[in-house]
Amino acid sequence: MTIIGFLIFGLLVTPVASYSNGLVYNACDTMIPNHRNTSADTTEPPYTVSASNYSYSPGDEITVSLEAKNGSVFKGLLLQARSVPGNEIVGHFIAIDPNTQGLTCGSNNSSISHTSSSNKTYISALWVAPASHASVLFRATFVQTRSTFWVGVESPVLTNINSPSTSSSLNATAPSSTATSVTLTSISPSTHITRDTCGIQKICLSSPSDCDPSKTTNCHFMSSTKMSDGGYHFEISGPAAGYVAFGFSDDQIMGNDDIYICGINAAGQVHIQHAFSEGRSRPQILTLTNVEASLMSYSGGVIQCAFSSRNQISTQMPTLQSRSSNSSDVYYVLFCYGSSLNGLIQFHGPSVFSSDSKVNLSSVSNITHVEHGVSAMIKAHGALMLIAWMTTGSLGMGLARYFKVVAQKPVFGKALWFQGHQALMAVTVVATIVAFILSFVHVKGWANDASTHAIIGCIVMGLTFVQPFVAFFRPSPQSSKRSIFNWSHRINGFVIKILAVTNLFLGLQLIDHKLGWMVKVMGGFTGWWALFLLVLEINANLSRKEMKKSTDKGDTQASAKYEMYLLVIYLCGNLAFLITLLVGISQS
C-alpha cells in the first residue's frame, strides 16, 4: 500500500512539462492554463504588465513589458491585448524576445507565449495598434509552476487618441456612488508627488524610510497636510499590481479603520475609493463625497493619487446616514498594497507597514514606520503545523509501519512502537487543533474570501479529528474486520499527510515574501521524506523475507540494527529541515 501511495504522491508533486513549447491554443479565450485539478492563484501577483505609452494612434508600435518582482520568476506566459469594453482580442504582436513567439488566437500573432519552460524575469514584445477600438488594455497569464499561476494580470488602459469618444470620456462622471465621484482639477506628471517639504509642510510615511517617489519607483509613500478649512490633502504612491491604500486606526491591527484606496478599476482606469475596514475581510466601500483629486496615474507599474478630502476621519462604524462624530486628529497610519481583479481589491498579504506610534495629523512631522510581517499568532500557527506534520506525524506513522522489529519490546503491556505511535500521533492531533484555533482567532472568524490554504486546512482538521476516534474503536487483532480497519486507517492517515504537506507549501508561500527560500527548503524536505519512504519500504520488504527464511535470532537483531540506523538518520535530517523552517518563520 505504501509503495502505491508513494507512486501516487510522486505523480502529484512532479511538475509536468505539458505546453512547455508555449503552443497553448486551448487557453486563447479564457487565458487559463489547462492544468488538471488546479486553479488560478488569487494572491497578489509578483508580476507587472506595463506599456511604453498609454495613448496610441492606429498602426503605432507599443512596447509591452512583463516583469517579475521580489526575486520571482515565471516559466510560462500568455499575453494578449483586449478591447475595453468588449473584451475582444485586438491588434497583433511582433515577437522581439528569443524566449517568446507569436501565437494565433483567431488572427495571426494576436497573442504572445513562451518558447520553453526556462525561468524568466523579464520579457518584452511589440504590439501593433488596430484602428477600430477606442481603448485597450494588455492582459497576461504568468505560470510559475504547474500548480501556481496568475490569470488576468492587467496593464492600465491605453486610449486611441483618434477615437471620437476619447475627449468626451475624459470628462465623464462615474455612475456609481462608490467609485470615483471626484473633481479632477489637474493631471500632473508622476513627479508631482515628492518628498520635498516632508516634516516642514506635511506629514510623511514611507517604506523604505526617507525614500522619494519622484526619484525612485521602489518607494511606497503617503503624505498628509491639514488644510485651513479642516480637511486634509493626501498623497499616495507606490509600485503595485492593483492598488495602494492608507488608513487611520486606533491601533496597528486591521479593523475599525478609515481607509482611502488608490487603485485600478474594472475599466483599467485609476480611481479613488473611500472605505471602512471591519477586520480582515474586504473593506466596506463608502459613498465618495467631498473629495477633489489633482492626480490619478499609473505609469511604469507605479500607482499614484493626490487628492483633498473634507470628510471627517473616524474609526467608528459608519451608519447609513452619516459618519460618527467621535473623531480626532490622532491615529496610527497604516499602509498596504496588493492586486485587484476586475477592479475588486484582493487581500494585501504581508505587504503592510504602519507608523510606530499614533500621529497627530494636525501637526507636521516625518513618521517612523514599522514593517508588519507575519503576526506572532500566525507564526505560532505555522510552527505548530510544521512540528505536527514534518516531525511528530511523520515519525508516528513511520513507527507503526517500519519500526516494529526494533521497537517490539513491550511497555505497559503494549509494544514500544505502538506506545510511541499513539503518543506521537496524540501530539500531532493536539498541535493541529491548537494551530487551527490560533488561525481562527487571528482572522476573527471565517474570512469571506477564504484562500485555498484555509479550505484545505479545514479538511485536514476534520480528518485529523476523526482519525483517533476511529482508532479508539478498532477491532481486536482476531476480528475479521481488523483488516478493514487497518486499510481505512492507513489510507486516511496517508491522505491527511499529503494534504497537510501540500498545505504547508501553500502556507509558506503566503509568508515567504521577505526571505524567499522557505518554500525551497520545504521542497527539500519533501524530497527527503519521499526518499526515505522508498528506502524504508525496501528495507522492510527485505527484512520480512529474511525473517521467513531464517529463525535465527541474530538475523532479527541485525534487521533491528539497520532499522535503528535508518531511524537516527531520518530523524537527524528531519530535524535539520524543521529547525531551518522554524528559524525562517521567526524571521518572517
C-alpha positions in Angstrom: 0.0 0.0 0.0 2.8 2.4 0.9 4.5 1.8 -2.4 1.3 2.6 -4.3 0.9 5.7 -2.1 4.4 6.8 -2.8 3.9 6.5 -6.5 0.7 8.5 -6.3 2.5 11.1 -4.3 5.2 11.3 -6.9 2.7 11.9 -9.6 1.1 14.6 -7.6 4.3 16.6 -6.8 6.2 16.1 -10.1 5.9 19.1 -12.4 4.6 18.3 -15.8 6.1 19.6 -19.0 2.9 20.0 -20.8 2.8 23.0 -23.1 6.4 23.9 -22.3 6.7 24.8 -26.0 4.1 27.6 -25.5 1.5 26.3 -28.0 -1.4 26.9 -25.6 -4.2 27.3 -28.2 -6.8 25.9 -25.8 -6.2 28.9 -23.5 -6.8 31.5 -26.2 -10.2 32.5 -24.9 -10.0 32.2 -21.2 -6.3 32.6 -20.8 -6.4 29.8 -18.2 -3.8 27.1 -18.4 -5.1 23.6 -18.9 -3.6 22.2 -15.7 -5.7 19.5 -14.3 -7.0 19.9 -10.7 -5.6 23.4 -10.3 -7.0 26.9 -10.2 -5.5 30.4 -10.6 -3.8 32.0 -7.6 -5.8 34.9 -6.1 -3.0 36.4 -4.1 -1.1 39.5 -5.2 0.7 38.5 -8.3 4.5 39.0 -8.2 4.4 40.4 -11.7 3.6 43.6 -13.6 2.4 44.4 -17.1 3.3 47.8 -18.5 3.4 49.7 -21.8 5.7 52.2 -23.3 2.8 54.5 -23.9 -0.8 54.7 -22.7 -2.2 56.5 -25.7 -1.9 55.4 -29.3 -2.8 56.0 -32.9 -3.7 53.2 -35.3 -0.6 51.4 -36.6 1.6 52.6 -33.7 4.1 50.0 -32.2 3.8 49.9 -28.4 6.4 48.1 -26.4 4.8 45.8 -23.8 6.8 44.7 -20.8 6.2 41.7 -18.5 8.4 41.8 -15.4 8.8 39.6 -12.3 9.4 41.4 -9.0 10.7 40.5 -5.5 13.0 37.8 -6.9 10.2 35.8 -8.5 10.4 34.1 -11.9 7.9 32.7 -14.4 8.2 29.7 -16.7 5.2 30.3 -18.9 3.2 33.3 -20.2 0.3 34.3 -22.4 -0.1 37.9 -23.4 -3.0 39.5 -25.3 -4.5 42.9 -25.9 -8.2 43.2 -25.1 -10.7 45.9 -26.1 -12.4 48.0 -23.4 -15.3 47.4 -23.4 -16.0 44.2 -25.3 -13.0 42.1 -24.1 -12.1 41.2 -27.7 -8.6 40.2 -28.7 -7.3 43.1 -30.8 -4.2 44.1 -32.7 -1.2 41.8 -33.3 2.3 41.3 -31.8 5.8 41.2 -33.1 8.0 38.9 -31.0 11.3 40.6 -30.3 12.4 38.4 -27.3 14.0 35.0 -28.1 12.0 33.5 -25.3 8.7 34.4 -26.9 6.7 33.6 -30.0 3.6 34.8 -31.8 0.5 32.7 -31.2 -2.5 32.7 -33.5 -5.7 33.1 -31.4 -8.3 33.8 -34.0 -6.0 36.0 -36.0 -2.3 35.8 -36.9 0.1 36.6 -34.0 -2.7 38.0 -31.9 -1.0 36.7 -28.8 2.5 36.1 -27.3 3.5 33.0 -25.5 6.8 31.4 -24.3 9.0 29.1 -26.3 10.3 27.0 -23.3 9.8 26.4 -19.6 13.1 28.2 -18.7 13.0 30.7 -15.8 12.2 34.2 -16.9 12.2 37.5 -15.1 11.5 40.0 -17.9 10.2 39.8 -21.5 9.0 42.4 -23.9 7.1 42.4 -27.2 5.9 44.9 -29.8 2.1 45.4 -30.2 0.8 47.0 -33.4 -2.3 49.0 -32.6 -5.5 48.4 -34.6 -7.8 51.2 -36.0 -11.2 50.1 -34.8 -11.1 50.4 -31.0 -11.1 53.4 -28.6 -9.5 51.8 -25.6 -7.5 48.6 -25.0 -5.5 47.0 -22.1 -2.9 44.3 -22.0 -3.8 41.1 -20.1 -1.3 38.4 -19.2 -1.2 34.9 -17.6 2.0 34.1 -15.7 2.9 30.4 -14.9 5.3 29.9 -12.0 4.8 26.2 -11.6 2.2 23.7 -12.7 0.0 24.4 -9.7 0.9 28.1 -9.2 -0.2 30.6 -11.8 -1.9 34.0 -12.1 -4.5 34.8 -14.7 -5.7 38.3 -15.8 -2.7 40.5 -14.6 -3.5 43.7 -16.4 -1.9 46.9 -17.6 -3.5 50.3 -17.4 -5.9 51.2 -20.2 -4.5 52.6 -23.5 -6.6 55.2 -25.3 -6.9 55.7 -29.0 -6.3 59.4 -29.4 -8.0 59.4 -32.8 -11.2 58.0 -31.4 -14.2 60.4 -31.3 -15.2 59.1 -27.9 -11.9 59.9 -26.3 -12.4 63.6 -25.4 -15.9 63.1 -24.1 -14.9 60.1 -21.9 -12.3 62.2 -20.1 -14.9 64.4 -18.6 -17.4 61.6 -17.8 -18.6 61.3 -14.2 -18.5 57.7 -12.8 -22.1 56.5 -12.5 -21.5 54.6 -9.2 -21.6 56.5 -6.0 -18.9 54.2 -4.6 -16.5 54.9 -7.4 -14.5 58.0 -8.5 -17.1 60.7 -7.9 -14.3 63.4 -7.7 -13.5 66.6 -9.3 -10.3 66.2 -11.4 -8.7 69.6 -11.2 -5.4 68.7 -13.0 -3.4 65.8 -14.2 0.3 66.2 -13.2 3.3 64.1 -14.0 4.4 61.4 -11.6 7.0 63.8 -10.0 4.0 65.7 -8.6 4.3 63.5 -5.6 7.7 64.2 -3.9 9.4 64.0 -0.6 10.1 67.8 -0.6 8.6 69.7 2.3 8.2 66.4 4.4 8.5 67.4 8.1 8.1 71.1 7.0 4.7 71.4 5.5 3.3 67.8 5.6 3.4 64.5 7.5 5.1 61.7 5.5 5.2 57.9 5.9 7.3 55.8 3.6 9.0 52.4 3.1 12.0 52.3 2.7 12.4 55.1 5.1 13.1 58.5 3.6 12.5 57.3 0.0 11.4 59.8 -2.6 8.7 58.7 -5.1 9.9 61.4 -7.5 13.3 59.8 -7.7 12.7 56.0 -7.5 9.9 53.6 -8.4 10.7 51.4 -5.4 9.0 53.7 -2.9 5.7 53.2 -1.0 4.8 56.7 0.2 1.9 58.7 1.7 1.7 62.2 3.0 -1.0 64.3 4.8 -1.4 68.0 5.1 -4.0 69.6 7.3 -5.9 72.3 5.3 -7.2 75.6 6.8 -10.8 74.6 6.3 -10.3 71.5 8.5 -9.9 69.0 5.6 -6.8 67.1 4.6 -4.7 66.9 1.4 -3.4 63.3 0.9 -0.8 61.9 -1.5 -0.1 58.2 -2.0 2.3 56.4 -4.3 3.8 53.0 -4.8 4.5 50.1 -7.1 1.6 47.7 -7.0 -0.3 45.3 -9.3 -3.8 46.7 -8.5 -3.9 49.2 -5.6 -2.2 51.2 -2.9 -4.1 52.2 0.2 -3.6 54.0 3.5 -5.8 54.1 6.6 -6.2 55.6 10.0 -6.6 53.4 13.1 -6.7 53.4 16.9 -4.2 50.5 16.8 -1.8 48.8 14.5 -4.1 45.9 13.7 -6.7 45.8 10.8 -10.2 46.5 12.0 -12.2 49.7 12.5 -10.1 51.7 10.1 -10.9 54.7 8.0 -9.3 53.9 4.6 -8.6 55.6 1.2 -7.8 53.3 -1.8 -6.0 54.4 -5.0 -6.5 51.6 -7.4 -7.2 50.4 -10.9 -10.9 49.8 -11.7 -12.5 47.2 -14.0 -12.1 49.6 -17.0 -8.3 49.8 -16.3 -8.5 53.4 -15.0 -7.1 54.7 -11.8 -9.8 55.7 -9.3 -10.1 56.7 -5.6 -12.3 54.9 -3.1 -13.3 55.7 0.5 -13.8 52.6 2.7 -14.1 51.3 6.2 -12.4 48.1 7.4 -14.1 45.9 10.0 -11.4 43.3 10.1 -9.5 41.0 7.7 -12.4 40.8 5.3 -12.7 43.0 2.3 -13.4 46.7 3.4 -16.8 48.2 3.0 -16.8 50.8 0.2 -18.4 54.0 1.2 -20.1 56.7 -0.9 -17.3 59.0 -2.0 -18.1 62.7 -1.4 -16.2 65.9 -0.5 -13.1 64.8 -2.4 -11.2 66.6 -5.1 -8.4 64.8 -7.0 -5.3 66.5 -8.5 -3.5 63.3 -9.7 -4.6 59.8 -10.6 -2.0 57.9 -12.6 -0.4 54.5 -13.3 2.9 54.6 -15.0 5.8 52.1 -15.0 4.0 49.8 -12.5 3.6 52.7 -10.0 0.1 53.9 -8.9 -0.3 57.4 -7.6 -3.1 59.6 -6.3 -3.2 63.1 -4.8 -6.5 64.4 -3.5 -8.1 66.7 -0.9 -10.8 65.3 1.4 -13.1 67.2 3.6 -14.5 64.0 5.1 -14.3 63.5 8.8 -11.8 60.8 9.9 -13.4 58.3 12.2 -12.7 54.8 13.4 -16.3 54.2 14.3 -18.5 52.1 12.0 -20.4 54.5 9.7 -24.2 54.5 9.8 -26.4 54.6 6.8 -26.9 58.4 7.4 -23.5 59.7 8.3 -20.1 59.1 9.8 -19.8 59.0 13.6 -18.9 62.3 15.2 -16.4 60.5 17.5 -13.3 61.6 15.8 -9.9 63.3 16.4 -6.6 64.1 14.7 -4.5 61.4 16.4 -4.3 58.0 14.8 -1.9 55.2 13.7 -1.3 55.5 10.0 -1.5 52.1 8.1 -0.2 51.5 4.5 -0.8 48.4 2.3 -0.8 47.4 -1.3 -1.9 44.5 -3.4 -3.5 43.2 -6.6 -7.0 43.8 -7.9 -9.2 41.5 -10.1 -11.7 43.3 -12.3 -11.5 46.3 -10.1 -12.1 44.4 -6.9 -9.1 44.7 -4.5 -7.6 41.4 -3.3 -6.1 40.7 0.1 -2.8 42.5 0.6 -1.0 39.6 2.3 2.1 40.6 4.4 2.8 43.7 2.4 1.8 46.3 5.1 3.5 48.8 7.4 2.4 51.5 9.8 3.6 54.3 11.9 5.3 53.2 15.1 3.1 55.4 17.3 0.0 57.5 17.0 0.4 60.6 14.8 -1.2 64.0 15.3 -2.4 64.8 11.8 -2.8 68.5 12.5 1.0 68.8 13.1 3.9 68.3 10.8 6.4 65.5 11.1 8.3 62.6 9.5 6.7 59.4 10.7 8.9 56.4 11.7 7.4 53.3 10.1 7.2 49.7 11.4 7.1 46.9 8.9 4.3 44.5 9.7 5.4 41.0 8.8 3.7 37.9 9.9 1.9 38.2 13.3 3.0 36.2 16.3 -0.2 34.2 16.3 0.3 33.2 12.6 3.9 32.3 13.3 2.8 30.1 16.2 0.2 28.5 13.8 2.8 27.8 11.2 5.4 26.5 13.7 2.9 24.1 15.2 1.8 22.8 11.8 5.4 22.2 10.8 6.2 20.3 14.0 3.0 18.3 13.7 3.3 17.2 10.1 7.0 17.3 9.4 8.2 15.6 12.6 5.7 14.1 15.1 3.2 13.0 12.5 5.8 11.6 10.1 7.7 9.8 12.9 4.4 8.4 14.4 3.3 6.9 11.1 6.8 5.6 10.4 7.0 3.7 13.8 3.8 1.9 13.0 4.9 0.9 9.5 8.6 0.4 9.6 10.0 0.0 13.1 8.0 -2.9 14.6 11.2 -5.0 14.9 13.5 -2.5 16.6 10.7 -1.3 18.9 8.8 -4.5 19.7 9.7 -4.6 23.4 6.5 -4.4 25.5 6.0 -1.3 27.7 2.9 -1.2 29.9 1.6 -4.3 28.2 1.9 -2.9 24.6 4.8 -2.9 22.2 7.1 0.1 22.3 6.4 1.0 18.7 2.6 1.1 19.4 3.1 3.3 22.5 5.3 5.6 20.6 2.9 5.7 17.7 0.0 6.6 20.0 2.0 9.3 21.8 3.4 11.0 18.7 0.0 11.0 16.9 -1.7 12.4 20.0 0.9 15.3 20.0 0.2 15.7 16.3 -3.6 15.9 16.8 -3.3 18.4 19.7 -0.8 20.6 17.8 -3.1 20.6 14.8 -6.1 21.6 16.9 -4.3 24.4 18.7 -2.9 25.7 15.4 -6.3 25.6 13.8 -7.8 27.6 16.7 -5.0 30.2 16.5 -5.7 30.9 12.9 -9.4 31.4 13.5 -8.7 33.6 16.5 -6.3 35.7 14.4 -8.7 36.1 11.5 -11.6 36.6 14.0 -13.8 34.0 12.2 -14.2 32.8 8.7 -13.0 35.2 6.0 -15.4 35.9 3.1 -12.6 35.4 0.7 -11.1 32.3 2.3 -8.0 31.0 0.5 -7.2 27.5 -0.7 -4.9 27.2 2.2 -7.7 27.8 4.7 -10.1 25.4 2.9 -7.5 22.6 2.8 -6.6 23.3 6.4 -10.3 22.8 7.4 -10.3 19.4 5.6 -7.0 18.4 7.3 -8.5 19.4 10.7 -11.7 17.4 10.1 -9.8 14.2 9.0 -7.3 14.6 11.9 -10.1 14.9 14.4 -11.8 11.7 13.1 -8.6 9.6 13.0 -8.1 9.0 16.8 -11.8 8.2 17.3 -11.7 5.6 14.7 -8.6 4.1 16.2 -10.2 4.0 19.7 -12.9 1.7 18.4 -10.5 -0.6 16.4 -11.5 -4.2 16.3 -9.3 -6.8 18.1 -6.5 -8.4 16.1 -8.5 -11.6 15.8 -11.6 -9.9 14.4 -12.5 -10.4 10.7 -13.0 -6.6 10.4 -9.5 -5.8 11.6 -8.1 -5.8 8.0 -10.8 -3.3 7.0 -9.8 -1.0 9.9 -6.1 -1.3 9.1 -6.6 -0.3 5.4 -9.0 2.6 6.2 -6.8 3.8 9.0 -3.7 3.8 6.7 -5.5 5.4 3.8 -7.0 8.2 5.9 -3.6 8.8 7.5 -1.9 8.9 4.1 -4.5 11.4 2.7 -4.1 13.6 5.8 -0.3 13.6 5.3 -0.5 14.5 1.6 -3.0 17.3 2.3 -1.0 18.6 5.2 2.3 18.8 3.3 0.5 20.4 0.4 -0.9 23.0 2.8 2.5 23.6 4.3 3.7 24.6 0.8 0.7 27.0 0.4 1.1 28.5 3.9 4.8 29.1 3.4 4.1 30.8 0.0 1.9 33.3 1.9 4.6 34.3 4.3 7.8 33.8 2.3 7.9 37.1 0.6 10.7 38.5 2.7 13.2 35.6 2.8 12.4 33.8 -0.5 13.9 30.4 0.5 11.4 28.8 2.8 9.3 27.1 0.0 12.6 25.7 -1.4 13.5 24.2 2.0 10.1 22.7 2.2 10.7 21.2 -1.2 13.9 19.7 0.0 12.2 18.2 3.0 9.5 16.6 0.7 12.2 15.0 -1.4 14.0 13.8 1.8 10.7 12.3 3.1 9.9 10.6 -0.3 13.4 9.2 -0.5 13.2 7.7 3.0 9.8 6.3 2.3 11.3 4.3 -0.5 14.4 3.2 1.5 12.3 2.2 4.5 9.9 0.3 2.3 12.7 -1.6 0.6 14.3 -2.4 3.9 11.0 -3.6 5.4 10.4 -5.9 2.5 13.9 -7.4 2.7 13.6 -7.8 6.5 10.3 -9.7 6.1 11.9 -12.1 3.5 14.9 -12.7 5.7 12.7 -13.5 8.7 10.7 -16.0 6.7 13.9 -17.8 5.6 15.6 -17.9 9.0 14.6 -18.5 12.6 18.0 -17.3 13.8 17.6 -14.6 16.5 20.8 -13.0 15.3 19.2 -12.2 11.9 16.4 -10.5 13.6 18.8 -8.4 15.7 20.7 -7.4 12.5 17.5 -6.3 10.9 16.7 -4.3 14.0 20.1 -2.7 13.9 19.6 -1.5 10.3 16.2 0.0 11.3 17.8 1.8 14.2 20.4 3.4 11.9 17.7 4.4 9.4 15.6 5.9 12.2 18.5 8.0 13.5 19.5 9.3 10.0 15.9 10.1 9.2 15.3 11.9 12.4 18.5 14.0 12.1 17.6 15.1 8.6 14.0 15.8 9.6 15.1 18.0 12.5 17.5 19.9 10.3 14.8 20.8 7.8 12.3 21.6 10.7 14.7 23.9 12.6 15.6 25.7 9.4 12.0 26.4 8.6 11.2 27.4 12.3 14.1 29.9 12.1 12.6 31.2 8.8 9.2 31.7 10.4 10.7 33.6 13.3 12.4 36.0 10.8 9.3 36.5 8.5 
